[in-house]
Amino acid sequence: MPCYVVPAATAELAADPLDLSQVVSGNPQVSSYELRETDSLSVGIWQHTIGVSTDVEVDEIFVVLSGHATIEITGGPTLQVGPGDVGVLEAGAQATWTVHDDLRKIYIIAG
């Protein structure tokens, strides 16, 4: 794979629609840009617009570039994230994402 640079804050992302069963309220839109994918690693840019959705998480580390969200983990903590925050999600965690301002993050997924 060649070496390259992507402007993470402004890169054009491809639509990655949520399953309707994941939408709790609003009309959240999700998009992404895959930077690197192997059998054991996935790295990319992900964006979620204002609204509320649910997800079952994977082992992930992320860095928020822009926006703000509340991530409620069923049976666990409620996380407040914004620009510059680094988060860790555990595989199998059931999460509700309430996105207050369009959220863009860099993610690294293991496994």
The first five atom37 places (N, CA, C, CB, O) and aatype in JSON, in Angstrom:
{
  "aatype": [12, 14, 4, 18, 19, 19, 14, 0, 0, 16, 0, 6, 10, 0, 0, 3, 14, 10, 3, 10, 15, 5, 19, 19, 15, 7, 2, 14, 5, 19, 15, 15, 18, 6, 10, 1, 6, 16, 3, 15, 10, 15, 19, 7, 9, 17, 5, 8, 16, 9, 7, 19, 15, 16, 3, 19, 6, 19, 3, 6, 9, 13, 19, 19, 10, 15, 7, 8, 0, 16, 9, 6, 9, 16, 7, 7, 14, 16, 10, 5, 19, 7, 14, 7, 3, 19, 7, 19, 10, 6, 0, 7, 0, 5, 0, 16, 17, 16, 19, 8, 3, 3, 10, 1, 11, 9, 18, 9, 9, 0, 7],
  "atom_mask": [
    [1, 1, 1, 1, 1],
    [1, 1, 1, 1, 1],
    [1, 1, 1, 1, 1],
    [1, 1, 1, 1, 1],
    [1, 1, 1, 1, 1],
    [1, 1, 1, 1, 1],
    [1, 1, 1, 1, 1],
    [1, 1, 1, 1, 1],
    [1, 1, 1, 1, 1],
    [1, 1, 1, 1, 1],
    [1, 1, 1, 1, 1],
    [1, 1, 1, 1, 1],
    [1, 1, 1, 1, 1],
    [1, 1, 1, 1, 1],
    [1, 1, 1, 1, 1],
    [1, 1, 1, 1, 1],
    [1, 1, 1, 1, 1],
    [1, 1, 1, 1, 1],
    [1, 1, 1, 1, 1],
    [1, 1, 1, 1, 1],
    [1, 1, 1, 1, 1],
    [1, 1, 1, 1, 1],
    [1, 1, 1, 1, 1],
    [1, 1, 1, 1, 1],
    [1, 1, 1, 1, 1],
    [1, 1, 1, 0, 1],
    [1, 1, 1, 1, 1],
    [1, 1, 1, 1, 1],
    [1, 1, 1, 1, 1],
    [1, 1, 1, 1, 1],
    [1, 1, 1, 1, 1],
    [1, 1, 1, 1, 1],
    [1, 1, 1, 1, 1],
    [1, 1, 1, 1, 1],
    [1, 1, 1, 1, 1],
    [1, 1, 1, 1, 1],
    [1, 1, 1, 1, 1],
    [1, 1, 1, 1, 1],
    [1, 1, 1, 1, 1],
    [1, 1, 1, 1, 1],
    [1, 1, 1, 1, 1],
    [1, 1, 1, 1, 1],
    [1, 1, 1, 1, 1],
    [1, 1, 1, 0, 1],
    [1, 1, 1, 1, 1],
    [1, 1, 1, 1, 1],
    [1, 1, 1, 1, 1],
    [1, 1, 1, 1, 1],
    [1, 1, 1, 1, 1],
    [1, 1, 1, 1, 1],
    [1, 1, 1, 0, 1],
    [1, 1, 1, 1, 1],
    [1, 1, 1, 1, 1],
    [1, 1, 1, 1, 1],
    [1, 1, 1, 1, 1],
    [1, 1, 1, 1, 1],
    [1, 1, 1, 1, 1],
    [1, 1, 1, 1, 1],
    [1, 1, 1, 1, 1],
    [1, 1, 1, 1, 1],
    [1, 1, 1, 1, 1],
    [1, 1, 1, 1, 1],
    [1, 1, 1, 1, 1],
    [1, 1, 1, 1, 1],
    [1, 1, 1, 1, 1],
    [1, 1, 1, 1, 1],
    [1, 1, 1, 0, 1],
    [1, 1, 1, 1, 1],
    [1, 1, 1, 1, 1],
    [1, 1, 1, 1, 1],
    [1, 1, 1, 1, 1],
    [1, 1, 1, 1, 1],
    [1, 1, 1, 1, 1],
    [1, 1, 1, 1, 1],
    [1, 1, 1, 0, 1],
    [1, 1, 1, 0, 1],
    [1, 1, 1, 1, 1],
    [1, 1, 1, 1, 1],
    [1, 1, 1, 1, 1],
    [1, 1, 1, 1, 1],
    [1, 1, 1, 1, 1],
    [1, 1, 1, 0, 1],
    [1, 1, 1, 1, 1],
    [1, 1, 1, 0, 1],
    [1, 1, 1, 1, 1],
    [1, 1, 1, 1, 1],
    [1, 1, 1, 0, 1],
    [1, 1, 1, 1, 1],
    [1, 1, 1, 1, 1],
    [1, 1, 1, 1, 1],
    [1, 1, 1, 1, 1],
    [1, 1, 1, 0, 1],
    [1, 1, 1, 1, 1],
    [1, 1, 1, 1, 1],
    [1, 1, 1, 1, 1],
    [1, 1, 1, 1, 1],
    [1, 1, 1, 1, 1],
    [1, 1, 1, 1, 1],
    [1, 1, 1, 1, 1],
    [1, 1, 1, 1, 1],
    [1, 1, 1, 1, 1],
    [1, 1, 1, 1, 1],
    [1, 1, 1, 1, 1],
    [1, 1, 1, 1, 1],
    [1, 1, 1, 1, 1],
    [1, 1, 1, 1, 1],
    [1, 1, 1, 1, 1],
    [1, 1, 1, 1, 1],
    [1, 1, 1, 1, 1],
    [1, 1, 1, 1, 1],
    [1, 1, 1, 0, 1]
  ],
  "atom_positions": [
    [[0.84, -1.17, 0.0], [0.0, 0.0, 0.0], [0.89, 1.24, 0.0], [-0.96, 0.0, 1.22], [1.85, 1.3, 0.76]],
    [[0.58, 2.21, -0.83], [1.39, 3.43, -0.89], [1.18, 4.3, 0.35], [1.06, 4.23, -2.16], [0.2, 4.13, 1.08]],
    [[2.1, 5.21, 0.56], [1.96, 6.2, 1.63], [1.09, 7.34, 1.12], [3.37, 6.73, 2.1], [1.17, 7.71, -0.05]],
    [[0.26, 7.88, 1.98], [-0.61, 8.98, 1.56], [-1.1, 9.75, 2.78], [-1.81, 8.45, 0.74], [-0.93, 9.3, 3.91]],
    [[-1.71, 10.9, 2.53], [-2.27, 11.75, 3.57], [-3.7, 12.09, 3.18], [-1.42, 13.05, 3.77], [-4.0, 12.32, 2.01]],
    [[-4.58, 12.11, 4.18], [-5.98, 12.48, 3.98], [-6.31, 13.63, 4.94], [-6.94, 11.25, 4.2], [-5.97, 13.54, 6.12]],
    [[-6.96, 14.69, 4.47], [-7.34, 15.77, 5.38], [-8.55, 15.32, 6.22], [-7.68, 17.08, 4.59], [-9.69, 15.47, 5.79]],
    [[-8.29, 14.77, 7.4], [-9.33, 14.1, 8.2], [-10.53, 15.0, 8.51], [-8.73, 13.62, 9.5], [-11.66, 14.53, 8.54]],
    [[-10.29, 16.27, 8.73], [-11.38, 17.18, 9.1], [-12.31, 17.51, 7.94], [-10.82, 18.45, 9.67], [-13.46, 17.87, 8.15]],
    [[-11.8, 17.39, 6.7], [-12.6, 17.82, 5.55], [-12.76, 16.75, 4.48], [-11.98, 19.03, 4.93], [-13.42, 16.99, 3.46]],
    [[-12.19, 15.58, 4.67], [-12.29, 14.51, 3.67], [-13.74, 14.19, 3.37], [-11.55, 13.25, 4.14], [-14.58, 14.17, 4.26]],
    [[-14.02, 13.94, 2.09], [-15.37, 13.55, 1.69], [-15.59, 12.08, 2.06], [-15.6, 13.78, 0.17], [-14.81, 11.21, 1.68]],
    [[-16.65, 11.83, 2.82], [-16.94, 10.5, 3.31], [-18.07, 9.88, 2.5], [-17.3, 10.53, 4.79], [-18.89, 10.59, 1.92]],
    [[-18.1, 8.55, 2.46], [-19.15, 7.82, 1.73], [-20.28, 7.46, 2.7], [-18.58, 6.54, 1.06], [-20.04, 7.1, 3.85]],
    [[-21.51, 7.56, 2.21], [-22.67, 7.2, 3.03], [-22.55, 5.76, 3.5], [-23.98, 7.4, 2.23], [-22.16, 4.87, 2.74]],
    [[-22.89, 5.55, 4.77], [-22.85, 4.22, 5.39], [-24.13, 4.12, 6.23], [-21.53, 4.01, 6.28], [-24.07, 4.17, 7.45]],
    [[-25.29, 3.97, 5.56], [-26.58, 4.13, 6.22], [-26.78, 3.21, 7.43], [-27.68, 3.88, 5.24], [-26.38, 2.05, 7.44]],
    [[-27.41, 3.79, 8.45], [-27.81, 3.02, 9.62], [-28.99, 2.12, 9.26], [-28.17, 3.96, 10.8], [-29.81, 2.47, 8.41]],
    [[-29.07, 0.97, 9.89], [-30.27, 0.15, 9.8], [-31.37, 0.93, 10.53], [-30.05, -1.32, 10.43], [-31.11, 1.5, 11.59]],
    [[-32.58, 0.96, 9.99], [-33.66, 1.73, 10.6], [-33.92, 1.32, 12.04], [-34.93, 1.57, 9.79], [-34.38, 2.14, 12.84]],
    [[-33.63, 0.07, 12.39], [-33.84, -0.39, 13.76], [-32.86, 0.28, 14.73], [-33.69, -1.91, 13.84], [-33.08, 0.24, 15.94]],
    [[-31.79, 0.88, 14.22], [-30.8, 1.55, 15.07], [-31.17, 3.01, 15.37], [-29.45, 1.5, 14.41], [-30.63, 3.6, 16.3]],
    [[-32.08, 3.58, 14.59], [-32.44, 4.99, 14.77], [-33.45, 5.12, 15.9], [-33.01, 5.59, 13.45], [-34.53, 4.53, 15.86]],
    [[-33.07, 5.91, 16.91], [-33.94, 6.15, 18.07], [-34.75, 7.42, 17.86], [-33.12, 6.24, 19.37], [-35.96, 7.43, 18.1]],
    [[-34.09, 8.49, 17.42], [-34.8, 9.74, 17.15], [-34.0, 10.6, 16.18], [-35.07, 10.51, 18.45], [-32.79, 10.44, 16.03]],
    [[-34.71, 11.51, 15.53], [-34.09, 12.37, 14.53], [-33.88, 11.61, 13.24], [0.0, 0.0, 0.0], [-34.5, 10.57, 12.99]],
    [[-32.99, 12.14, 12.43], [-32.67, 11.52, 11.14], [-31.15, 11.44, 11.01], [-33.28, 12.34, 9.95], [-30.57, 12.02, 10.09]],
    [[-30.49, 10.72, 11.93], [-29.03, 10.68, 11.89], [-28.52, 9.99, 10.62], [-28.49, 9.96, 13.11], [-29.05, 8.97, 10.19]],
    [[-27.48, 10.58, 10.05], [-26.82, 10.02, 8.88], [-25.39, 9.66, 9.26], [-26.86, 11.03, 7.67], [-24.7, 10.43, 9.95]],
    [[-24.95, 8.5, 8.82], [-23.6, 8.05, 9.12], [-22.83, 7.92, 7.81], [-23.62, 6.69, 9.91], [-23.37, 7.47, 6.8]],
    [[-21.56, 8.31, 7.85], [-20.69, 8.18, 6.69], [-19.29, 7.83, 7.17], [-20.68, 9.49, 5.83], [-18.95, 8.02, 8.34]],
    [[-18.48, 7.3, 6.25], [-17.14, 6.87, 6.66], [-16.17, 6.91, 5.49], [-17.2, 5.46, 7.26], [-16.56, 7.04, 4.33]],
    [[-14.9, 6.78, 5.83], [-13.81, 6.73, 4.87], [-12.82, 5.72, 5.42], [-13.13, 8.15, 4.64], [-12.2, 5.95, 6.46]],
    [[-12.67, 4.6, 4.75], [-11.76, 3.54, 5.19], [-10.34, 3.9, 4.77], [-12.18, 2.16, 4.6], [-10.05, 4.03, 3.58]],
    [[-9.46, 4.05, 5.76], [-8.06, 4.37, 5.47], [-7.22, 3.11, 5.28], [-7.47, 5.21, 6.6], [-6.35, 3.05, 4.42]],
    [[-7.52, 2.11, 6.1], [-6.74, 0.88, 6.06], [-7.56, -0.25, 6.65], [-5.39, 1.03, 6.83], [-8.19, -0.09, 7.69]],
    [[-7.56, -1.4, 5.99], [-8.26, -2.55, 6.53], [-7.46, -3.81, 6.25], [-9.68, -2.66, 5.93], [-7.06, -4.07, 5.12]],
    [[-7.24, -4.59, 7.3], [-6.59, -5.89, 7.2], [-7.46, -6.88, 7.98], [-5.1, -5.86, 7.76], [-8.53, -6.5, 8.47]],
    [[-7.03, -8.11, 8.08], [-7.79, -9.1, 8.85], [-7.91, -8.73, 10.32], [-7.14, -10.46, 8.72], [-8.88, -9.12, 10.97]],
    [[-6.94, -8.0, 10.85], [-6.93, -7.73, 12.28], [-7.01, -6.25, 12.65], [-5.7, -8.3, 12.87], [-6.96, -5.91, 13.83]],
    [[-7.14, -5.37, 11.65], [-7.11, -3.93, 11.93], [-7.96, -3.17, 10.92], [-5.67, -3.41, 11.92], [-7.94, -3.46, 9.72]],
    [[-8.71, -2.2, 11.44], [-9.46, -1.31, 10.57], [-9.26, 0.11, 11.09], [-10.99, -1.7, 10.52], [-9.44, 0.37, 12.28]],
    [[-8.89, 1.03, 10.19], [-8.64, 2.42, 10.56], [-9.4, 3.3, 9.58], [-7.12, 2.75, 10.55], [-9.37, 3.06, 8.37]],
    [[-10.07, 4.32, 10.1], [-10.79, 5.19, 9.2], [-11.34, 6.44, 9.88], [0.0, 0.0, 0.0], [-11.03, 6.73, 11.03]],
    [[-12.15, 7.15, 9.12], [-12.82, 8.36, 9.57], [-14.32, 8.04, 9.57], [-12.49, 9.61, 8.64], [-14.81, 7.42, 8.63]],
    [[-15.03, 8.45, 10.61], [-16.45, 8.15, 10.75], [-17.17, 9.41, 11.17], [-16.68, 7.02, 11.78], [-16.66, 10.2, 11.97]],
    [[-18.36, 9.6, 10.64], [-19.15, 10.78, 11.0], [-20.59, 10.37, 11.24], [-19.07, 11.86, 9.89], [-21.14, 9.52, 10.54]],
    [[-21.2, 11.0, 12.25], [-22.61, 10.76, 12.62], [-23.23, 12.14, 12.78], [-22.76, 9.88, 13.95], [-22.72, 12.95, 13.56]],
    [[-24.31, 12.42, 12.05], [-24.95, 13.73, 12.17], [-25.88, 13.74, 13.39], [-25.75, 14.06, 10.88], [-26.08, 12.71, 14.04]],
    [[-26.41, 14.9, 13.69], [-27.27, 15.09, 14.86], [-28.41, 14.08, 14.86], [-27.84, 16.53, 14.89], [-29.07, 13.86, 13.85]],
    [[-28.63, 13.48, 16.02], [-29.69, 12.5, 16.21], [-29.25, 11.44, 17.19], [0.0, 0.0, 0.0], [-28.17, 11.52, 17.77]],
    [[-30.11, 10.44, 17.39], [-29.84, 9.39, 18.35], [-29.93, 8.03, 17.68], [-30.81, 9.47, 19.54], [-30.9, 7.75, 16.97]],
    [[-28.92, 7.19, 17.91], [-28.91, 5.85, 17.34], [-28.28, 4.88, 18.32], [-28.16, 5.82, 15.99], [-27.61, 5.28, 19.27]],
    [[-28.5, 3.59, 18.08], [-27.91, 2.55, 18.93], [-26.9, 1.76, 18.12], [-29.01, 1.62, 19.51], [-26.93, 1.74, 16.89]],
    [[-26.0, 1.08, 18.85], [-24.99, 0.27, 18.2], [-24.47, -0.76, 19.19], [-23.83, 1.14, 17.65], [-24.48, -0.53, 20.4]],
    [[-24.01, -1.89, 18.68], [-23.26, -2.85, 19.48], [-21.82, -2.64, 19.09], [-23.74, -4.35, 19.24], [-21.44, -2.81, 17.93]],
    [[-21.01, -2.26, 20.06], [-19.65, -1.83, 19.78], [-18.69, -2.98, 19.53], [-19.14, -1.0, 20.93], [-18.97, -4.14, 19.82]],
    [[-17.54, -2.61, 18.97], [-16.41, -3.51, 18.76], [-15.25, -2.93, 19.56], [-16.06, -3.66, 17.21], [-15.35, -1.82, 20.07]],
    [[-14.14, -3.68, 19.68], [-12.96, -3.14, 20.36], [-12.42, -1.98, 19.53], [-11.86, -4.24, 20.58], [-11.9, -2.18, 18.43]],
    [[-12.53, -0.78, 20.06], [-12.2, 0.42, 19.29], [-11.55, 1.48, 20.17], [-13.46, 0.98, 18.62], [-11.91, 1.65, 21.34]],
    [[-10.6, 2.18, 19.59], [-10.05, 3.4, 20.14], [-10.37, 4.48, 19.13], [-8.49, 3.3, 20.44], [-10.21, 4.27, 17.92]],
    [[-10.84, 5.65, 19.6], [-11.17, 6.72, 18.67], [-10.72, 8.07, 19.21], [-12.66, 6.75, 18.39], [-10.54, 8.25, 20.42]],
    [[-10.53, 9.02, 18.28], [-10.2, 10.39, 18.61], [-11.24, 11.28, 17.94], [-8.73, 10.77, 18.14], [-11.44, 11.21, 16.73]],
    [[-11.9, 12.1, 18.73], [-12.92, 13.0, 18.19], [-12.25, 14.21, 17.56], [-13.91, 13.45, 19.3], [-11.45, 14.9, 18.19]],
    [[-12.58, 14.45, 16.29], [-12.06, 15.62, 15.58], [-12.97, 16.83, 15.76], [-11.91, 15.31, 14.08], [-12.49, 17.94, 15.96]],
    [[-14.29, 16.59, 15.69], [-15.25, 17.7, 15.81], [-16.58, 17.16, 16.29], [-15.41, 18.45, 14.45], [-16.88, 15.97, 16.16]],
    [[-17.39, 18.06, 16.84], [-18.72, 17.69, 17.3], [-18.73, 17.26, 18.75], [0.0, 0.0, 0.0], [-17.7, 17.2, 19.43]],
    [[-19.94, 16.96, 19.22], [-20.15, 16.55, 20.61], [-21.2, 15.45, 20.65], [-20.56, 17.75, 21.49], [-22.17, 15.47, 19.89]],
    [[-21.01, 14.5, 21.56], [-21.97, 13.42, 21.72], [-21.96, 12.89, 23.14], [-21.68, 12.28, 20.74], [-20.99, 13.04, 23.87]],
    [[-23.08, 12.28, 23.51], [-23.2, 11.53, 24.75], [-23.34, 10.08, 24.35], [-24.41, 12.02, 25.63], [-24.22, 9.74, 23.55]],
    [[-22.5, 9.21, 24.89], [-22.55, 7.78, 24.57], [-22.94, 7.06, 25.86], [-21.17, 7.25, 24.0], [-22.16, 7.02, 26.82]],
    [[-24.15, 6.5, 25.87], [-24.62, 5.78, 27.05], [-24.38, 4.29, 26.82], [-26.14, 6.06, 27.32], [-24.89, 3.71, 25.86]],
    [[-23.61, 3.68, 27.7], [-23.3, 2.26, 27.63], [-24.25, 1.54, 28.58], [-21.8, 1.97, 27.98], [-24.26, 1.81, 29.77]],
    [[-25.06, 0.61, 28.05], [-25.99, -0.15, 28.87], [-25.22, -0.88, 29.97], [-26.8, -1.14, 28.01], [-24.31, -1.66, 29.69]],
    [[-25.61, -0.63, 31.23], [-24.94, -1.26, 32.35], [-23.55, -0.71, 32.63], [0.0, 0.0, 0.0], [-22.8, -1.3, 33.41]],
    [[-23.21, 0.4, 32.01], [-21.87, 0.98, 32.18], [-21.94, 2.48, 32.27], [0.0, 0.0, 0.0], [-22.96, 3.04, 32.66]],
    [[-20.84, 3.14, 31.91], [-20.76, 4.6, 32.06], [-21.5, 5.35, 30.95], [-19.32, 5.04, 32.09], [-21.84, 4.79, 29.91]],
    [[-21.73, 6.63, 31.21], [-22.19, 7.57, 30.19], [-21.0, 8.45, 29.87], [-23.44, 8.41, 30.68], [-20.45, 9.11, 30.76]],
    [[-20.6, 8.46, 28.61], [-19.41, 9.18, 28.17], [-19.81, 10.45, 27.44], [-18.54, 8.28, 27.27], [-20.68, 10.43, 26.57]],
    [[-19.18, 11.55, 27.79], [-19.35, 12.82, 27.08], [-18.09, 13.01, 26.23], [-19.57, 14.03, 28.08], [-16.98, 13.01, 26.76]],
    [[-18.25, 13.16, 24.92], [-17.08, 13.3, 24.06], [-17.18, 14.55, 23.2], [-16.91, 12.07, 23.17], [-18.27, 14.96, 22.79]],
    [[-16.01, 15.14, 22.94], [-15.92, 16.32, 22.1], [-14.53, 16.4, 21.49], [0.0, 0.0, 0.0], [-13.73, 15.49, 21.68]],
    [[-14.24, 17.46, 20.76], [-12.97, 17.59, 20.05], [-11.76, 17.35, 20.95], [-12.87, 18.95, 19.43], [-11.64, 17.93, 22.03]],
    [[-10.87, 16.48, 20.47], [-9.65, 16.18, 21.18], [-9.76, 15.01, 22.14], [0.0, 0.0, 0.0], [-8.74, 14.52, 22.63]],
    [[-10.98, 14.54, 22.42], [-11.14, 13.41, 23.34], [-10.75, 12.11, 22.67], [-12.58, 13.33, 23.84], [-10.98, 11.9, 21.48]],
    [[-10.13, 11.23, 23.47], [-9.79, 9.88, 23.03], [-10.67, 8.94, 23.82], [-8.25, 9.56, 23.25], [-10.73, 9.0, 25.04]],
    [[-11.37, 8.05, 23.11], [-12.28, 7.12, 23.76], [-11.91, 5.68, 23.48], [0.0, 0.0, 0.0], [-11.25, 5.36, 22.49]],
    [[-12.35, 4.81, 24.37], [-12.15, 3.38, 24.22], [-13.5, 2.71, 24.38], [-11.12, 2.82, 25.27], [-14.22, 2.96, 25.34]],
    [[-13.85, 1.85, 23.41], [-15.09, 1.08, 23.45], [-14.75, -0.4, 23.48], [-16.01, 1.42, 22.25], [-13.78, -0.83, 22.85]],
    [[-15.54, -1.16, 24.2], [-15.3, -2.59, 24.36], [-16.26, -3.38, 23.49], [-15.45, -3.0, 25.84], [-17.43, -3.04, 23.37]],
    [[-15.76, -4.43, 22.88], [-16.59, -5.29, 22.03], [-17.78, -5.8, 22.82], [-15.76, -6.47, 21.47], [-17.65, -6.26, 23.95]],
    [[-18.95, -5.72, 22.19], [-20.19, -6.22, 22.79], [-20.95, -5.19, 23.59], [0.0, 0.0, 0.0], [-22.11, -5.42, 23.94]],
    [[-20.33, -4.05, 23.89], [-21.04, -3.01, 24.65], [-22.21, -2.49, 23.82], [-20.07, -1.84, 25.02], [-22.07, -2.18, 22.64]],
    [[-23.37, -2.39, 24.46], [-24.55, -1.84, 23.8], [-24.59, -0.35, 24.12], [-25.87, -2.57, 24.25], [-24.67, 0.05, 25.28]],
    [[-24.53, 0.45, 23.06], [-24.4, 1.9, 23.24], [-25.53, 2.65, 22.56], [-23.07, 2.37, 22.71], [-26.03, 2.25, 21.5]],
    [[-25.92, 3.75, 23.18], [-26.84, 4.71, 22.57], [-26.05, 5.99, 22.37], [-28.13, 4.95, 23.45], [-25.56, 6.59, 23.32]],
    [[-25.94, 6.4, 21.1], [-25.2, 7.61, 20.74], [-26.2, 8.76, 20.56], [-24.37, 7.39, 19.43], [-27.05, 8.71, 19.68]],
    [[-26.09, 9.77, 21.4], [-26.87, 11.0, 21.23], [-25.89, 12.05, 20.73], [-27.57, 11.44, 22.58], [-25.06, 12.56, 21.48]],
    [[-26.01, 12.37, 19.47], [-25.08, 13.31, 18.84], [-25.71, 14.69, 18.85], [-24.72, 12.86, 17.38], [-26.75, 14.92, 18.22]],
    [[-25.07, 15.63, 19.57], [-25.58, 16.98, 19.75], [-25.14, 17.9, 18.62], [-25.11, 17.54, 21.09], [-25.91, 18.77, 18.19]],
    [[-23.92, 17.73, 18.14], [-23.35, 18.45, 17.0], [-22.68, 17.4, 16.14], [-22.31, 19.6, 17.45], [-22.04, 16.49, 16.67]],
    [[-22.81, 17.49, 14.83], [-22.23, 16.47, 13.93], [-20.86, 16.04, 14.45], [-22.1, 17.02, 12.48], [-19.96, 16.86, 14.65]],
    [[-20.71, 14.73, 14.66], [-19.51, 14.17, 15.27], [-18.65, 13.51, 14.19], [-19.87, 13.16, 16.37], [-19.15, 12.71, 13.4]],
    [[-17.37, 13.86, 14.17], [-16.41, 13.23, 13.25], [-15.26, 12.7, 14.09], [-15.9, 14.24, 12.15], [-14.72, 13.41, 14.94]],
    [[-14.9, 11.44, 13.84], [-13.82, 10.83, 14.62], [-12.93, 9.98, 13.73], [-14.39, 9.99, 15.76], [-13.34, 9.53, 12.66]],
    [[-11.72, 9.76, 14.2], [-10.8, 8.79, 13.64], [-10.94, 7.54, 14.5], [-9.31, 9.32, 13.59], [-10.92, 7.64, 15.73]],
    [[-11.08, 6.39, 13.89], [-11.21, 5.16, 14.67], [-10.14, 4.14, 14.3], [-12.59, 4.55, 14.46], [-9.65, 4.09, 13.18]],
    [[-9.81, 3.33, 15.3], [-8.93, 2.18, 15.12], [-9.64, 1.01, 15.75], [-7.49, 2.42, 15.75], [-9.92, 1.02, 16.95]],
    [[-9.93, -0.01, 14.96], [-10.67, -1.19, 15.43], [-9.74, -2.39, 15.32], [-11.99, -1.41, 14.6], [-9.14, -2.65, 14.27]],
    [[-9.63, -3.12, 16.43], [-8.82, -4.33, 16.45], [-9.72, -5.54, 16.35], [-7.95, -4.41, 17.73], [-10.84, -5.55, 16.86]],
    [[-9.21, -6.57, 15.66], [-9.95, -7.82, 15.61], [-10.56, -8.17, 14.33], [0.0, 0.0, 0.0], [-11.2, -9.22, 14.22]]
  ]
}
